[in-house]
Amino acid sequence: MSKRTFYQLLWAANRPRVHGNGCVRAQSARESTDATKALSEKISSEIKQEAAKLEFPTIITRSDHIQRLSKYYSPKMLKSIIAAEQTVTPDLWDNRKKAKPLFPLSYVDDLAKHDPFYDLPKMPWTDFSEPHQPVPPPSDLPPTVPPDLMNADVVEAELANNRGISRDYMRRLIVRPLVRKLVSNVTRLGKIRSFYSLVIVGDQNGMIGIGEAKDRNESSRAVMKAKSKALRSMFYIPRLDNRTIFCSLDNHYHGVDVQLWPRPPGFGLRVNHLIHEVAVCAGLKDLGGKVRGSRNKMNTIKATIEMLRNQVLPEEIARARGKKAVDIKKTYFSAGS
């Protein structure tokens, strides 16, 4: 049987049926007639006879190869596979383009067997007698995140030993996760998604800290990591009469313009909701403010904390002018203004 006759028979067996409404539908097993079944059986027998005559450059024979494929593929798929294999000539196989791995070996190896020198048994379930290792039991798999990083008691003990902060003080702190979202890092392998969290902590008495963290598994893990970073980065914010700021503040952080003004007692916190949370954690009770430009949450929080941390104190102004701090406070920072 020539190649042209073979392709004609293959096309006739796989030819779709056209109905009167013009739509083309694949020929199913229920719709196939006895003539079509006989033709397909004839084609499969002829293909097996022709395939048996060909030489297959491996250990197994061509008939064994077809018999093995018939266990996993339907007759139509088997015909297509055999037709595709017949188009590959020895010249094409010899001149094929080989894949270039990222880290090629200096020797030829199919990696089907273990090497006694390089493949060392690092896990208890490694078996050198089998080329394919079984899946390790779940109890032996290492955790994705070390448990110590997610344990609040371990973090508190580490801060108490290194920074001298008591556990009772850390448990009294106010924790505010202000920003929680899903972010993506675009790489050459695709998008790597992770959970982002921004947390601020404070004792309502001038001490405040900010932390950012990411986690690929859960949002709660990102919050815990950000809280740990915020506890490690706490600093003091100076306050006038323990209730407001010393002077008007203005800061431009990326695309955000934030303005804060001191206010008399009883004024309250009439500011942006994010600045309100920062002020509550820091212990500010009377404050006015305005946010202009971009309303990005992260930049708004960072701009506010940067302003509160870099306030100009009366002592610094008095030292620059050669005066006493008492005179500067009475003139510019009186409680009734």
C-alpha positions in Angstrom: 0.0 0.0 0.0 1.5 3.3 -1.0 1.5 6.4 1.1 -1.1 8.1 -1.0 -3.5 5.2 -0.6 -2.9 5.1 3.1 -3.7 8.8 3.5 -6.9 8.5 1.4 -8.1 5.7 3.6 -7.2 7.6 6.7 -9.1 10.7 5.5 -12.2 8.6 4.6 -12.2 7.1 8.1 -11.9 10.4 9.9 -14.2 12.4 7.5 -16.9 14.3 9.4 -20.6 14.0 8.5 -22.3 17.2 7.1 -26.0 17.5 8.0 -28.7 19.5 6.2 -28.5 22.4 8.5 -24.8 23.0 7.5 -23.2 22.3 10.9 -20.4 19.7 11.0 -20.5 17.2 13.7 -18.0 14.6 14.7 -19.0 11.0 13.9 -19.7 9.3 17.2 -19.8 5.6 18.0 -23.6 5.4 18.0 -23.9 7.1 14.6 -21.3 5.0 12.9 -22.7 2.4 10.4 -21.6 -1.1 9.8 -19.7 -0.1 6.7 -17.7 2.5 8.5 -16.8 0.0 11.2 -15.7 -2.5 8.6 -13.6 0.1 6.8 -11.9 1.2 10.1 -11.1 -2.4 10.9 -9.7 -2.9 7.5 -7.5 0.2 7.7 -6.2 -0.8 11.2 -5.3 -4.3 9.9 -3.5 -2.9 6.9 -1.7 -0.4 9.1 -0.5 -3.1 11.4 0.7 -5.2 8.5 2.6 -2.3 7.0 4.0 -1.3 10.4 5.2 -4.8 11.0 7.3 -4.6 7.8 9.1 -1.5 9.0 12.2 -1.6 11.1 12.0 0.0 14.5 15.5 1.0 15.9 14.8 0.0 19.5 14.7 -3.1 21.6 10.9 -3.6 21.2 9.3 -4.5 17.8 6.9 -2.4 15.9 3.9 -4.7 16.7 4.7 -4.5 20.4 4.9 -0.7 20.2 1.4 -0.6 18.5 0.0 -3.0 21.0 1.3 -0.9 23.9 -0.2 2.3 22.4 -3.6 0.6 21.8 -4.0 0.2 25.6 -4.0 4.0 26.1 -5.4 5.5 22.9 -8.5 5.0 20.8 -8.3 3.6 17.3 -8.5 7.1 15.7 -5.8 8.4 17.9 -3.7 5.4 17.2 -4.0 5.9 13.4 -2.9 9.5 13.8 0.1 8.6 15.9 1.2 6.0 13.4 0.8 8.4 10.5 2.9 11.0 12.4 5.6 8.5 13.1 5.9 7.5 9.5 6.6 11.0 8.5 9.8 11.0 10.6 12.6 9.8 8.4 16.1 8.7 9.7 17.6 11.9 8.3 15.2 14.0 10.3 15.9 12.0 13.4 19.6 12.4 13.0 19.4 16.1 12.4 16.9 16.9 15.1 17.4 19.9 17.3 18.4 18.8 20.8 17.2 20.7 23.8 19.8 22.8 25.7 19.2 22.6 29.4 20.0 25.4 31.7 22.6 23.4 33.7 23.9 20.7 31.3 25.9 17.8 32.6 29.5 17.2 31.5 28.7 13.6 30.6 25.9 11.8 28.8 23.3 10.3 31.2 19.6 9.6 30.9 19.3 10.0 34.7 17.3 6.8 34.9 19.5 5.3 37.6 21.1 6.7 40.8 24.7 7.6 40.8 26.6 6.2 43.9 28.7 9.4 44.2 26.4 12.3 43.4 23.0 10.9 44.5 23.4 10.8 48.2 20.5 9.6 50.4 19.4 12.8 52.1 16.0 11.7 53.2 15.0 8.6 55.1 12.7 7.4 52.3 15.4 7.3 49.6 15.7 3.9 47.9 18.6 3.4 45.5 17.1 0.2 44.1 14.3 2.1 42.4 14.8 4.7 39.7 11.6 6.5 40.6 11.3 7.4 44.2 7.9 7.1 46.0 6.1 10.2 47.4 7.3 10.8 50.9 4.8 10.6 53.7 3.1 13.9 54.8 4.6 13.7 58.3 8.2 13.8 56.9 7.7 16.7 54.6 9.3 20.0 55.8 6.9 22.8 56.5 6.6 25.7 54.0 7.3 28.3 56.8 9.4 27.6 59.9 7.0 27.4 62.9 9.1 29.7 65.0 8.4 32.6 62.6 4.6 32.2 63.0 4.7 31.6 66.8 3.7 34.7 68.8 5.3 33.4 72.0 8.7 32.9 70.2 8.6 36.4 68.8 7.7 37.9 72.2 10.5 36.0 73.9 13.0 37.1 71.3 12.0 40.8 71.6 12.1 40.6 75.4 15.6 39.2 75.4 17.1 41.4 72.7 15.2 44.7 73.2 14.2 44.5 76.9 10.4 44.8 76.1 8.2 42.9 78.5 5.6 40.5 77.3 2.8 42.3 79.2 3.7 45.5 77.4 3.6 43.9 74.0 0.2 42.3 74.7 -1.2 45.7 75.6 -0.2 47.2 72.3 -2.9 48.1 69.7 -2.4 46.2 66.4 -4.0 47.7 63.2 -3.6 45.8 59.9 -4.5 48.8 57.6 -3.6 47.3 54.2 -4.3 43.7 53.1 -4.3 42.8 49.4 -3.2 40.3 46.8 -0.2 41.3 44.8 1.6 39.6 41.8 5.3 39.6 40.9 5.6 39.2 37.1 8.7 37.1 36.2 9.8 35.3 33.1 8.1 32.2 34.5 4.8 33.9 35.0 3.0 35.7 37.7 3.9 34.8 41.3 1.0 35.8 43.6 1.4 36.6 47.3 -0.5 38.3 50.1 0.7 41.7 51.2 0.0 43.3 54.6 0.9 46.6 56.3 0.5 46.7 60.0 1.0 49.5 62.6 1.3 48.9 66.4 1.2 51.5 69.2 0.8 51.9 72.9 -1.3 55.1 72.8 1.5 56.9 74.6 3.8 58.0 71.9 5.3 54.7 70.8 4.4 53.5 67.3 5.8 51.0 64.8 5.1 50.1 61.2 5.8 46.8 59.3 5.3 45.3 55.9 5.4 41.7 54.9 4.3 39.2 52.2 3.4 35.5 52.2 2.5 33.2 49.4 0.2 30.9 51.4 -2.1 32.9 53.7 -3.0 36.5 54.5 -2.9 35.8 58.2 0.8 34.8 57.9 1.6 38.1 56.2 -0.1 39.9 59.0 1.9 38.0 61.6 5.2 38.8 59.8 4.3 42.4 59.5 3.4 42.6 63.2 6.8 41.2 64.1 8.6 43.7 61.9 6.5 46.6 63.4 7.4 45.5 67.0 11.1 45.6 66.0 10.8 49.1 64.5 9.0 51.0 67.2 10.0 54.6 67.9 8.8 57.5 69.9 6.6 60.4 68.5 6.9 63.7 70.5 3.5 65.3 71.5 2.4 68.6 72.8 0.7 68.1 76.2 0.4 64.4 75.3 -2.5 65.1 72.9 -1.5 66.9 69.7 1.5 67.8 67.5 3.8 70.8 68.1 3.3 72.7 64.8 1.8 72.4 61.4 3.3 69.7 59.2 3.4 69.2 55.4 4.9 66.3 53.6 5.0 65.2 49.9 5.6 61.5 49.8 5.6 60.1 46.2 2.2 61.2 44.8 0.6 62.0 48.2 0.4 65.4 49.8 -0.4 65.3 53.5 -1.0 68.3 55.8 -1.5 68.1 59.6 -2.4 70.9 62.0 -2.4 71.1 65.8 -5.8 71.7 67.4 -7.1 72.9 70.8 -8.3 70.4 73.5 -11.6 68.8 72.7 -11.3 69.2 68.9 -10.9 65.5 68.2 -9.4 63.7 65.3 -10.8 65.2 62.1 -8.5 63.6 59.6 -8.4 60.9 57.0 -9.4 57.4 58.3 -5.9 56.0 57.8 -4.3 59.0 59.6 -7.0 58.5 62.3 -5.7 55.0 63.0 -2.1 56.1 63.1 -3.1 58.9 65.5 -5.0 56.6 67.8 -2.0 54.2 68.0 0.4 57.1 68.7 -1.9 58.7 71.4 -2.8 61.9 69.5 -6.3 63.1 70.5 -6.6 66.6 68.8 -5.6 66.8 65.2 -6.7 68.2 61.9 -5.5 67.2 58.5 -6.0 67.0 54.8 -4.8 64.5 52.1 -4.4 65.8 48.6 -3.1 64.3 45.4 -3.0 60.5 45.3 -5.0 58.5 47.8 -2.7 55.5 47.9 -3.1 53.9 51.3 0.5 52.8 51.8 1.9 56.1 50.8 -0.6 58.0 53.0 0.4 56.0 56.1 4.1 56.3 55.4 3.9 60.0 54.8 2.0 60.5 58.1 4.5 58.5 60.1 7.4 60.2 58.5 6.0 63.7 59.4 5.3 62.7 63.0 8.7 61.3 63.4 10.6 64.3 61.9 8.8 67.1 63.9 10.7 70.2 64.7 10.8 70.4 68.5 10.8 73.7 70.5 14.2 72.8 72.0 15.7 72.7 68.5 14.2 76.0 67.5 15.4 77.6 70.8 18.9 76.2 70.3 19.0 77.6 66.7 17.9 81.1 67.9 19.9 81.2 71.1 16.9 81.4 73.3 15.4 79.3 76.0 12.8 76.6 75.3 10.4 78.1 77.7 10.2 81.3 75.7 9.6 79.4 72.4 6.8 77.3 74.0 5.0 80.3 75.3 5.2 82.2 72.1 4.5 79.5 69.5 3.3 76.3 71.3 0.8 77.5 73.9 -2.0 75.1 74.8 -4.7 77.7 74.1 -3.7 78.4 70.5 
